[in-house]
Amino acid sequence: MAYQSNTGSEEDVGELFSDCFWEIKGYKQVVQRIDDGARLTDGLAQMLAERAELEMKYAKGLKQWSRKWEDTVNKSPEYGTLESALKSLTVEANETADIHLDVRQKINGGLLESIKHWKNSNYQKAFVKWKQTAAAQEGFEKAQRPWAKRFVKVEKAKKAYHLATRTLEQHRQQLEIYEGDPMTATDQIRKMKDKISKAESESDKTRDKYKDRLSELDMANQQYINEMTVEFEKCQAMEKLRMEFFGKTLEEYLGHVDISQNPRLRSSFQNIQYGISGLSPDEDLKKYADQKGTGMEMNWPTFTEYDERDSYPPIGRMAMRDQEEPAHYPVYSDPPVQKKNPFNGFEDGDSEWGDTLLSHAPVPPTSEIRVMAMFDYVGAEADELTFKEGDVLTQLDEEDENGWCRGRYQGVEGLYPASYVQRIK
């Protein structure tokens, strides 16, 4: 056993130490484990909190990606079943983002609160130490103190015996030198023999005392083992609680982040699969031909007799004046009926009359609703708002079918994702 001692005093047991649990102060690493447990609990909480933030950032990126490409597909010339398949990707991304936001909420609102509650229940601060650490240290010191005192006596007796034995050996060596030197006086040899006799007596005395101290220590060993074991098992029980709690927490964490079995996610991927399996180039091409190509009906010109009831534009200067001054129709009057013409240049359902009516029609008043941002959002397009978590916005319109709202923030109107805000009651 390796020890260090400055004084060898029976009371100064704190100066003796070793890495072995049973030796003086050897329990320190067991007590230190309690402090380590508290730090490890904080580390687990920080680890899960960072994962929750990653879930939020990933969800935000998915939503921005979904919004961008949904708008791009809508404005692109893509059509038919392939357009539907492409849109299913953006729907899946938006649904996946909501699932990851739900994971973040479960980590922050469930796991982190559970860790905080568990630590507060199992670790209480007392000045610069945890109460549990102080209690464990006090228990070990109390259990070790009687044995440690006997141990110090053994060390003191051993030291005295070894010193007496070394002195005896030195005297014997000196006597040999005297006896081998004919010039040594008889009186010197006699005195050295007297010293040897006294040294032998002191060596025997210290040897017996050393053995007695060892015997006393041996008799105290079993009680020492029992009391130290009781204190050690207390620390083991506390560590077991921590390990079991960590295991339970990790199982809950896995249940939250493992979204592979989430029915919402499976449904989203199934929709993509349905969209892909439903691709029908032949059907799309036929529909395109019917709507914009060779399948369209045509009013082919035929010979017709003159009929004075037919209206024709005036000829001459009056016709030129009429062409220079286009007619203006009242805002709420019905526009003139246009005949179907496959070459009129309008898309299906488009009309310059419809645009005119919509631009002059009165806009019904909208009710303003105050909402609070739950997450940061940076507008990806020029018509989108930018805000931070906690900012208050004014909602001007209801959520559209794509999950976007029109609102006002700091005097600027624009669009924002409805899932990023919560209505203020």
N, C-alpha and C positions, 0 to 999 in steps of 0.2 A: 504494500500500500504506500502511495506517495502522499506526503503531507508537507506543510510548511508551518513553522511555528517560530515566533519571535521571542516569547517569554517562557512558554511551557507552563504557565500558570493554570491552575485548576479552573479558574473562573473565565479565563480567556479562551473559551472553546471556539469563538468565532474566527480565530486565526488559523484554525486547522480546516482544510478543505480537500475535496477530491471529487472526481467525476462519478465515482461509484455511489449509487443511491444510499447504501447503508452507512457510508462514512460521513464524517462531520460535514454538514452543509451540502451533502450530496443530493438532497431533495430540491435544490434550487431550480433545476431544470424542469421538475414536475410543477413547481409553483409558476414558473415562467410560462408554461403551457396555457395557463388560465388567461394570462395577458395576451398570449398569441391567439387564443380563441376569439377574444374580443376584436382584435385587429383583423382576423380572418373573416369575421362576420361583416365588418365594415367593407372589406375587400369584395366579398360576395355581393353586397348591395351595390357597390360602385360598378362592378362587372355587369350586373343585370340592368342597371340604369343606363349604361352606355349602349347596351343592346337595344333597349327601348328607344333611345334616340336614333339609332340606326334604322329601326323599323319605321319611325316617323319620316326620316329623310328618304328612305326607299319608297314609301307610300306617296310622298310628295312628288318625287320624280316620276313615278308611274302615272299619277294623275295629270301632270303636265304633259307627259308623253301621250297619254290617251286623248287629252283635249286637242293637242296639236295635230295629231294624225287623223283624228275623227274629222276635224275641220278640213284638213288637206284632202281626205278621201271624198268628203261632200263636195268640195270645189273642183275635184279632178274630173276628167272625162270618163272615169271608170263607171261601169253600169252592170246591171243584172246580178246574177248569182255571185260573180266574183267581187262585186262591190259589197254585197252582204257578207261574204267571207272575210274581207278586209276589215269591215266594221266590227265583226265579232272579236277581232284582236284587241280593238280599243275598249270594247265592253269588258273583256276579260281583264285587261290591265286595270281598269277602274274598279272592278270588283275585287281584284287581288289587292289593290291599294287599300280598300276598305277593310279587308281581312287583316292586313298588316297594321293598320291603325287600331284595330280591335286587339291585336296582340300587344301593341304598345300600351294600351289602356289596362290590359290585364296584368302586365308586368308592373306598371307604375302604381296602379290602384290596388293590386292584389298582393303580388310577391314582395314588393318593396315595403309595403305597410306591414306585412307579416314578419319580415326580417326585423324591422324597427321595433315592433311589439315584442318579439322574442328576445331581442337583446336587452331591452329595457326591463324585461321580467327576470333575466338571468345575470345581468351585470349592473351593479349599483356603485356609483362613484363615492369614494370616501377620501377626501383630500386629494393626494396625488396617486392613490392606488384604488383598484376595485376592491369592494368589500370582500368579494370572494377570494381574491388574491391574498389580502391581509389575513383572512380567517384561515386559509390553508397554511400560510407561513407560520402563523401562531400555533396551529395544531401540530405541525412538524417539530417546531422548536420545543414545545412542551413534551412531546413524546421522546425527543432525542436528548433533552437536557440531562436527566439522571445518568444515562449511559455515557454521554459525552464526558461527564465529570470523572467517571471511573476510567474512561479511556485516557484522559489526560494524566491521571495518576499512574496508569500503566506506562505511558510514555515517559513520565518523570522517573519512575523506578527503573525502567530499561536504560535510560540515559545514565543514571547513577551506577548501575551495575556495569555497563560497558566502560564507564570512566574508571571504575575501581579495577576492572580486569586489565585495562590498558596500562594503568599505573603499576600493577603487579608484574606485568610482562616487561615493562621498562626496568624495574628494579632487578629482575632476574637476569636480564641482559647485561646490566651494569655489574652485577656480581661476577658473571663469567669473565668480564673484562678484568676486574680486580684480581680474580684468582689466576688469571693467565699472565699477569704482570708481576714478576718477582720483586719489583720495586715498590709494590703497593704495601702500605703499612697494615699490620694485623688489625689495628684498631678500626681502620676504614672497612675492612672486610666484615668485622663483627657488627659495626653499625649498619652496613647494608643488609646483613642477614636479619637484623631487628626490623628494618623497614619492610623487608619481604614478609616477615611474619605478620606485621600489622596489615600490610596490603592484602595478604591472604585472608585474614579475618574480615576485613572490610569487603572484599570481593564475595566471600561466603554470605555475609550479612545482606548485602545489596541484592545478591542472587535470590536469596530466600524471599526478600521483600518483593522483588520483581515477580516471582512465581505467585505470591499471595495476591498481588494486584491482578494478575492475569486470571487467577481463580475467581476472584470477585467479579471481574468483568464477564467471565464465562457464565456465571450464575445469573447475570442480568441480561444476557443476550436474548433469551427467549421472550421475556417481557418486552424488551426493546423491539424485537421483530413484530410481536403482536400489535403493539401500539402504533408503530410506524405503518404497518399494513392497513390498519383501520383508517388512518389519515390518507394513505395512498388510494384506497378504494373510494373515498369521498371524491378525490380528484378524478379518478377514472369514471365515476358515475356522471360527473359534470361534463366530462369530455364526451361521454357516450350520448348525452342529451344533445350536445352540439352536432355531433356526427349524424345522429338520426334526423335532426332538424334540417341539416344541410341536404341529406339524402331526400327527404320529403320535398324540400324546396326545389331541388333539381328535377324531381319527377313532375312537379307542377309546371316547372319551366318548360320541360319537354312537351307536356300536354298543350301548352300555349303556342310554342314556336313550330311544332310539327303540324303544319297545315295541310299535309298531304291527304289526310282523311276528311278534311273540311268539305261538307256537302256543297257549300257555295262555290268553292274552288273547283270541285269536280264538275259541277253544273256549268261553270264558265268554260272549262276545257271541252266539255261535251258539246257546247254550243259551237265552239270553233271546229270541232270534228264534224258536226252536222253541216256547218257551212262549207267545209272542204269537200265532204262527201256529196254535198248537194250541188257542186259545181256542174253546170251543163252548158258547155260552149254552144252546142247546137241550138238549145232552147233560147239562149241569149241572142245568138245571131239571127234566129228567126224573128224574135220579138223586135230586134233592131231594124230588120228589113221591113217588118210590117209598119213600124212607127216612123222610120226615117229613110227608108230605102225603097226597093222595088215592090214591096208589098203594099204601099200606100195607094189609095184610090186617086184617080185623076179624072177631072171633068174635061175630057178631050173636046176640042172645038168642033162644032157641027154647023152645017149650013142652016141659016135662019132667014126668013123673009123680013122685010122692013116692017116695023110696027111703030106708028107715031106715038104710041103710049110709052115707048122706051125713052128714057132720059139720056140726053147727050150734052156734053159741056158746050157752052156758047163758043162761037168762032170769032176771032178778031181781037180788038183792043179790050173788049169786055172780058174775054177769056184770059188775056194777059193780066188784067187787073185782079181778076179772081185768083189767079195763081200767085200773084205777089202778095195778096192779102188773104192768108189762110183763115178759115172760119174758126170762131171761138165758141165753144159750147159751154153752157152753164155747168157749174161744179156738180150739181145734184141731178142734172138731167141725164137721161139714158143716152149713151153714145150711139152713133149710127152703127147699124149691123154690118159686119164685114163678111163677105163671102169667103168660104174656105178656099185657100190657095196654098198648095204645097210649096210654093216658092216665095212666100211673103217675107221670109227672113226672120220670123218670130219663132222662139222655142215654144213647145207645147205649153199652153196655159198662160203665155206672156202676152201683154197688150199695152200699147202706149196709153190707151184709155184707162186701163186699170191703174197704171202708175199715176196718172193725173188725178183720179178720184181719191186714191189713197193719200197722195201728198197734200190734198186740200181738205180732207175729212177732219173734223174736230177730234182731238185726242181725249179720251175719257180720263178723268182725274184718277190718280193712283193713290192708295194709302201708304204712308211711309212707316216702315217698321224698323226699330233699332235692333241691331244684332251685334254680337261680340265675336271677334276672331278667336278661334281655338288654336290655330297654328299660324306660323309665318307663311306669307305667300308673296312671291315675286312674279308680277305679271309677265307672261311669256309673249303676249301680243300688245300692240299699241292701244287696243281698246280694253285692256284688262287693268284692274286696280292692283296696287302693291300695298301691303300692310303687314303688321307684326301681331304676334299673339297678344291678346288683351285689348287691341284697338277696337273702337266702337264705330260701326258703319251704319248707314241708313239704307235699308232695302227699299227699292222703288218698284220692283216687279216681282211676281211670283216666280218660283223655280221653273225653268223650262224642261222639256223632255230629256235634255242632255245633261241636266244637273247643274245648270248655271243660272245665276241671278244678276240682274242689273241693280247697281246701288251707287251711293255717293259717299266719298271719303275725302275729308279736307277740301271740300268744294269741287272735287273732280268726280265725274260720273263715268262708270265703266262696268265691266263684267267681272265676276269672281265666282269660284266654285262654291256651291251651296253647302257642301259637306265640311268646309273649313270654318263655318261660323255657327253660332247658336243664338237663337232668338232670346232677347232680354225680356223677361216677363215683368 
